Amino acid sequence: MWFKNLQLYRFTKPFELDAQALGRQLEEHSFVPCGSLDTTRSGWVPPLGRHGSEFVHTTNAHLMVCCKRQDKLLPAAVVNEALEEKVLKIEQSEARKLPAKQRRSLRDEIVFSLLPRAFVRSSLQYAYISPGDNLLVVNAASAKRAEEMIENLRAALGSLSVIPLASKSQSIDVMSRWVNSGQPAAGFELGEECELRDNADISCVIRCKNQNLAAAEIVSHLKTGMHVSKLALNWQQRIEFILDEKLIIKRLRFSDLVQEQADEIEADDVATQFDVDFSIMALELSGFIKALMSALGGADLTRPANSDATA
């Protein structure tokens, strides 16, 4: 349950639903498995899975939710092989070449005929709402997956006023300054990985791994017109992560010190362990996100809600 990636969104209006009200609305949009002809379906499930029945898990005023997605796996190679066999049979029997429109129609027929027999893959997407921090925190590596979850949440609630969390200072300027000086903001340390892009041509990329980021050759790239687009950092020896220019946090790793805090608390069952992990994780992330935004000049609260598609 420990989050590994963070997509951060701030509420443009206070989130006022309590756990009970939120749970009732999510339950009305609970997950239903794919039917025989569905390619994908998604809906809400209890965060505790088979170990719980509540659609919202609450710890210290943080509200954990979980969206389940199910996809039918129908490899393109299987569809193409079946299509070519059918096309060849028709062309040989009718002595004519099938037009593109008819091929597309045949392809659709084949897909529908194969869907009931396709394998199914399920995935879980976790997120939590922190009304006190005015944040929605989604455990997703890509903005697309996070936005899918937000759309499902919006469908269940009727509306959801959130936009991606933004900073007052440009992240690429701040990260470049940190690497150039070798001195990040207080509480942060440089890791051993970064990505540099050319200011004039962002397709020009240099990726550095297992490197001393204060090395002269890296600093020289910055002085010749490049900027830092991704940067490995460590916060207070408690959280390691990669920060990118869109403030997406990837490869999040909690230190052994944090993990040991959870291990020290005896948990008799899955539900109790989930509660302990969630409580410690949310507390750590609350302090971490505040420190990160402060290091980036503070959160930009002037950005209009209609400036982003997720608003």
HELIX and SHEET records of a PDB file:
HELIX    1   1 ALA A   19  GLU A   27  1                                   9    
HELIX    2   2 GLY A   49  HIS A   51  5                                   3    
HELIX    3   3 ALA A   76  GLU A   94  1                                  19    
HELIX    4   4 ALA A  100  LEU A  114  1                                  15    
HELIX    5   5 LEU A  115  ARG A  117  5                                   3    
HELIX    6   6 ALA A  143  LEU A  157  1                                  15    
HELIX    7   7 SER A  171  SER A  181  1                                  11    
HELIX    8   8 ALA A  216  LYS A  223  1                                   8    
HELIX    9   9 ASP A  256  GLU A  264  1                                   9    
HELIX   10  10 VAL A  270  ALA A  295  1                                  26    
HELIX   11  11 ALA A  305  SER A  307  5                                   3    
SHEET    1   A 6 THR A  40  VAL A  45  0                                        
SHEET    2   A 6 HIS A  62  LEU A  73 -1                                        
SHEET    3   A 6 PHE A 119  SER A 130 -1                                        
SHEET    4   A 6 LEU A 135  VAL A 138 -1                                        
SHEET    5   A 6 GLN A   7  PHE A  11 -1                                        
SHEET    6   A 6 VAL A 162  PRO A 164 -1                                        
SHEET    1   B 3 THR A  40  VAL A  45  0                                        
SHEET    2   B 3 HIS A  62  LEU A  73 -1                                        
SHEET    3   B 3 HIS A  57  THR A  59 -1                                        
SHEET    1   C 5 VAL A 205  LYS A 209  0                                        
SHEET    2   C 5 PHE A 188  ASP A 198 -1                                        
SHEET    3   C 5 MET A 226  TRP A 235 -1                                        
SHEET    4   C 5 ILE A 239  ASP A 244 -1                                        
SHEET    5   C 5 ILE A 249  PHE A 254 -1                                        
END                                                                             
